[in-house]
Amino acid sequence: MDIQRPFWLKQIQGLWKKRPIVWLAGVRRTGKTTLAESISDSTFINCDLPSEQRRLQDPEEFFKSLKTKVVIFDEIHQLDEASQILKIAADQFKRVRVLATGSSTMVAGRKFKDSLTDRKRNLHFLPVLVSELDVFGRTLQHRIFHGGLPPSLLIDQIDTDFFAEWLDSFYSRDVQELFQVERRQPFLKVLEYVLVLNGQQVDVTKLAKACGISRPTAIRYLEILEVTQAISIVRPHSTNPLQEIIRQPKIYGFDTGFSCYARGIKDLRNEDKGLYLENLTLETMQALGLGKKIHYWRNKNQNEIDFVLTISASEVMAIECKWKEDNFDIGNLEIFRKSNPKGANWVITADSKTRTIKRKNLQLQFINIFDLQTFLESKLEKTLR
């Protein structure tokens, strides 16, 4: 099934205008290789193959012999001298554009001898976005339950073996091989724990106790999960530390399907759909490069805003996610705006018509999840950087 993904191709082309190397990182089976192979007029190198590794033993000769202006190094961390090869490409063959794929951007920092400062840009490649569902021929609920990895998304019935096999492969190739984590069961138990608690605050001490490990080990495992992009950590926004949560992060799993699998969900309830709408909203923001601007807000009375986007020192956008428009209660937003008066208020739903209304002196922008990417792109052009 030949499915084009123009959003990601556009992102790559845009980054190539800024730097000669784009590092495409994402969890395994998201379709990095398929996307890379779809780039026209390019030379594709599978770095897992010994024959290709031998071909790159003389990088200068390799680049001199190129017939294309684009070269793709798939799974580049398999090369012993990967950083040297990329540095030669950037410094000596300035018309060449490079796409390097891998499961973790951290590999570029830890394993590579050169950080490639000012030569590369990172692109976080995510599971299938809501805006891509039409071309995949799948509904929003199917996307939530099956997840966004194409092998699972494209089948009609849930294949639990796929999830189990993926976890085994993730541990053996992305964790044990790259980070030398020798204790498989405790590590995967930590991942399962956060997948079950998806979107909730995580107390590291409780996590460590539940998984039978020390607190420092739990912290290390969470760091590995974050750099391998298996989890997203959303930290709190605060302007009043005495009244607001300032330390505990919320942690989201990398894929809704894996969270459903870890929780043993057989049928999606509305409360499940509302939670996973947060995941889809988060992924849309991350796809547009807003990861570092995303926070959440909660005070000590448990009033909460799902996401807060920093626009400027004095302006923050509040984003609430509700599966149905009727589920939205303006109360939390009213409390939030008392200490953060400036900024737009967006309510993301799966059933509302996209429109602006005024309620209790607050202007609200209701946005259907299928329109969110367009709205964010418009906001990026105007204010977000």
C-alpha positions in Angstrom: 0.0 0.0 0.0 1.7 3.1 -1.3 0.7 6.0 1.1 2.2 9.4 0.6 3.0 11.5 3.7 3.5 15.1 2.3 3.5 16.8 5.7 6.7 15.0 6.7 8.4 15.5 3.4 7.7 19.2 3.6 9.2 19.3 7.1 12.4 17.6 5.8 12.6 20.0 2.8 12.2 23.0 5.2 14.9 21.8 7.5 17.3 21.2 4.6 17.1 24.9 3.8 18.6 25.6 7.2 21.1 22.8 7.6 22.6 20.2 5.2 21.8 17.2 7.6 18.4 16.2 8.9 18.3 13.6 11.6 14.9 11.8 11.4 14.3 10.1 14.8 11.3 8.2 16.0 10.3 4.9 17.6 10.6 1.8 15.4 7.9 0.9 13.0 6.6 4.4 12.6 7.6 4.2 8.9 10.9 6.1 8.8 12.4 3.9 6.2 9.2 4.0 4.0 9.2 7.8 4.2 12.9 8.0 3.4 12.5 5.7 0.4 9.7 7.9 -1.0 12.1 10.9 -1.5 12.7 11.2 -5.2 16.0 11.5 -6.9 18.0 10.2 -3.8 20.6 7.6 -3.0 19.4 5.2 -0.3 21.9 3.5 2.0 20.8 0.7 4.3 23.5 0.9 7.0 22.6 -2.5 8.5 24.1 -4.2 5.4 27.8 -5.1 5.5 28.0 -4.4 1.8 26.9 -0.8 2.3 29.2 -0.4 5.3 32.1 -1.4 3.0 31.0 1.0 0.4 31.3 3.8 3.0 34.9 3.0 4.1 36.2 5.8 1.9 33.6 8.6 2.5 35.2 11.1 0.1 35.2 8.6 -2.8 31.6 7.7 -2.0 30.4 11.3 -2.1 32.4 12.1 -5.2 30.6 9.2 -7.0 27.1 10.3 -6.0 24.7 10.7 -8.9 22.1 12.5 -6.7 22.1 15.6 -4.5 20.3 13.7 -1.7 21.7 10.8 0.2 19.7 8.8 2.8 21.5 6.8 5.6 18.9 4.5 7.1 19.8 3.3 10.6 23.0 5.3 10.5 24.0 4.5 14.0 25.1 1.1 12.8 28.1 2.7 11.1 31.3 2.9 13.1 32.4 6.3 11.7 28.9 7.8 11.2 29.8 11.2 12.6 32.9 11.5 10.4 30.9 10.5 7.3 28.2 13.2 8.0 30.8 15.8 8.8 32.6 15.2 5.5 29.3 15.5 3.7 28.4 18.8 5.4 31.9 20.4 5.2 33.3 19.1 1.9 30.2 18.5 -0.3 28.1 21.5 0.5 25.5 20.8 -2.3 24.6 17.4 -0.8 21.6 17.1 1.4 21.6 14.2 3.9 18.7 12.4 5.7 19.9 10.2 8.5 17.3 8.0 10.3 17.5 6.3 13.7 15.4 5.4 16.7 17.0 8.0 19.0 18.4 11.4 18.6 20.6 10.7 21.7 22.6 8.2 19.6 23.9 11.2 17.7 25.1 12.7 21.0 26.5 9.7 22.8 27.8 7.4 20.2 29.0 9.9 17.6 32.4 11.4 18.1 31.3 14.7 16.7 28.1 16.5 17.8 27.7 18.0 14.3 26.9 21.4 15.8 25.5 23.8 13.2 25.4 21.1 10.6 22.1 19.2 11.4 18.5 19.6 12.6 16.5 17.0 14.4 13.0 16.0 13.3 10.8 14.0 15.7 8.9 11.5 13.5 5.6 10.6 15.2 2.9 7.9 14.7 0.3 8.7 12.1 -1.2 12.1 12.8 -4.9 12.9 12.8 -4.4 15.0 9.7 -3.1 11.9 7.9 -6.0 9.6 8.7 -7.8 10.2 5.4 -5.0 8.9 3.3 -4.7 5.8 5.6 -8.5 5.3 5.3 -9.0 5.0 9.1 -11.3 6.7 11.6 -10.3 8.6 14.7 -11.5 5.8 17.0 -9.7 3.2 15.0 -6.5 5.3 15.3 -6.9 5.6 19.1 -7.5 1.9 19.6 -5.0 0.5 17.1 -2.4 3.2 17.6 -0.5 5.1 15.0 2.2 2.7 13.9 1.2 1.7 10.3 1.5 -2.1 10.7 -1.2 -1.9 13.5 -3.2 1.0 12.1 -3.8 -0.7 8.7 -5.3 -4.0 10.0 -8.9 -4.4 10.9 -8.5 -6.5 14.1 -6.2 -5.9 17.0 -3.0 -8.0 16.9 -1.7 -8.3 20.4 1.3 -10.2 19.2 2.4 -7.1 17.3 2.5 -5.0 20.5 4.4 -7.8 22.4 6.9 -8.3 19.6 7.5 -4.5 19.3 8.2 -4.3 23.0 10.8 -7.1 22.7 12.4 -5.5 19.7 12.4 -2.0 21.4 14.2 -3.4 24.4 16.8 -5.5 22.5 17.7 -3.0 19.8 17.0 0.4 21.2 17.6 0.0 24.9 19.9 -2.9 25.6 22.1 -2.4 22.6 22.4 1.4 22.9 22.1 2.0 26.6 23.4 -1.3 28.1 20.3 -1.9 30.2 20.6 -5.5 31.3 17.5 -6.0 33.4 14.7 -6.5 30.8 11.7 -7.2 33.1 12.1 -4.1 35.4 12.7 -1.8 32.4 9.7 -3.0 30.5 7.6 -2.8 33.7 8.5 0.9 34.0 7.3 1.4 30.4 4.1 -0.5 31.1 3.5 1.5 34.2 3.7 4.9 32.4 1.6 3.5 29.5 -1.1 2.6 32.0 -0.9 6.0 33.7 -0.8 7.7 30.4 -1.5 11.5 30.7 -1.3 11.5 34.5 1.2 12.9 37.0 3.9 10.3 37.8 5.4 10.1 41.3 8.9 8.6 40.7 9.1 7.1 44.2 5.8 5.3 43.8 6.9 4.1 40.3 10.2 2.7 41.7 8.4 0.8 44.5 5.8 -0.6 42.1 8.5 -1.8 39.7 10.8 -3.2 42.4 13.7 -0.9 41.6 15.6 2.0 43.3 14.6 5.6 42.7 17.8 6.4 40.9 17.2 3.5 38.6 13.7 4.6 37.9 14.9 8.1 37.0 17.5 6.6 34.6 14.9 4.4 33.0 12.6 7.3 32.5 15.4 9.3 30.9 16.1 6.5 28.5 12.4 6.2 27.6 12.3 10.0 27.0 15.4 10.2 24.7 14.2 7.1 22.8 10.9 9.0 22.4 8.9 6.1 24.0 7.4 8.7 26.4 6.7 12.4 26.3 7.2 14.3 29.6 5.1 17.4 30.0 6.3 19.6 32.8 4.1 22.1 34.8 3.6 25.8 34.0 3.6 28.0 37.1 3.3 31.7 38.0 2.4 31.1 41.7 4.5 28.3 43.2 2.7 28.5 46.5 -0.6 27.6 45.0 0.4 25.6 41.9 2.1 22.3 41.1 5.7 23.0 40.1 7.5 19.7 40.1 5.5 16.6 39.1 5.4 16.1 35.4 2.7 14.4 33.4 3.9 11.5 31.2 2.3 10.4 28.0 3.0 7.1 26.2 4.3 7.3 22.6 1.3 5.6 21.1 -2.4 5.3 22.1 -2.6 1.7 20.8 0.2 0.6 23.2 -1.5 2.4 26.1 -4.8 0.6 25.3 -2.9 -2.7 25.1 -1.1 -2.0 28.5 -4.4 -1.1 30.1 -6.2 -4.1 28.7 -8.9 -2.0 27.0 -11.3 -4.0 24.9 -13.8 -1.3 24.1 -13.2 2.5 24.2 -15.4 4.4 26.7 -15.9 8.2 26.3 -13.5 8.9 29.2 -10.8 6.8 27.4 -11.4 8.7 24.2 -11.2 12.0 26.0 -7.8 11.0 27.5 -6.4 9.8 24.2 -7.6 13.0 22.5 -4.9 14.7 24.7 -2.3 12.3 23.1 -3.4 13.2 19.6 -3.4 16.9 20.4 0.1 16.6 22.0 1.4 14.8 18.9 0.1 17.4 16.6 1.9 20.1 18.5 5.1 18.1 18.6 5.0 17.5 14.9 5.1 21.2 14.3 8.1 21.6 16.5 6.4 23.0 19.6 7.7 20.4 22.1 9.7 22.7 24.3 6.8 25.2 24.6 4.3 22.6 25.9 3.4 22.5 29.6 0.4 21.8 31.7 -1.2 23.6 34.6 -2.6 22.4 37.9 -3.1 24.1 41.2 -3.3 22.5 44.7 -7.1 22.4 44.5 -6.8 20.0 41.5 -8.0 22.6 38.9 -6.1 21.7 35.7 -5.5 22.9 32.1 -4.5 20.0 29.8 -1.8 22.0 27.9 -0.3 25.5 28.1 1.7 26.9 25.2 4.1 29.6 26.0 3.7 32.5 23.5 5.7 35.1 25.3 6.8 36.1 28.8 3.3 37.5 29.4 1.1 35.4 27.1 0.1 31.8 27.3 -2.3 29.8 25.3 -4.6 27.5 27.2 -5.7 24.2 25.5 -8.4 21.9 26.9 -9.2 18.5 25.3 -12.8 17.1 25.5 -14.1 14.2 23.4 -17.5 15.9 23.3 -18.2 19.6 23.4 -20.9 19.1 26.0 -18.2 17.7 28.4 -16.4 21.1 28.6 -16.7 23.0 31.8 -15.3 26.5 31.8 -14.5 26.6 35.5 -10.8 25.5 35.3 -10.2 28.0 32.6 -11.7 30.9 34.6 -9.4 30.0 37.6 -6.4 29.8 35.3 -7.0 33.1 33.7 -7.1 34.9 37.1 -3.3 34.4 37.3 -2.6 34.2 33.5 -4.9 36.8 32.0 -3.4 37.1 28.5 -3.7 34.5 25.8 -6.0 32.5 23.6 -8.3 29.7 24.9 -8.7 26.7 22.7 -11.0 23.7 23.3 -10.2 20.7 21.2 -13.0 18.2 20.6 -13.9 15.4 18.3 -17.5 16.5 17.6 -17.7 20.3 17.6 -17.8 22.7 14.7 -14.7 24.9 14.6 -15.9 28.4 15.7 -15.3 31.2 18.2 -17.8 32.0 21.0 -17.8 34.1 24.2 -18.8 32.6 27.5 -18.5 34.2 30.9 -16.4 37.0 29.5 -13.9 34.6 28.0 -13.4 34.2 24.3 -13.3 30.5 23.4 -12.0 28.9 20.2 -13.7 25.5 19.7 -11.6 23.5 17.3 -12.3 20.1 15.9 -9.3 17.8 16.2 -9.1 17.4 12.4 -8.7 21.2 12.1 -6.1 21.6 14.8 -3.0 21.3 12.7 -4.2 24.0 10.3 -5.0 26.3 13.3 -1.5 25.7 14.8 0.2 26.4 11.5 -1.6 29.7 11.2 -0.6 30.6 14.8 3.0 29.7 14.0 3.1 32.1 11.1 1.9 34.9 13.3 3.3 34.5 16.8 4.9 31.2 17.7 8.6 30.6 17.0 
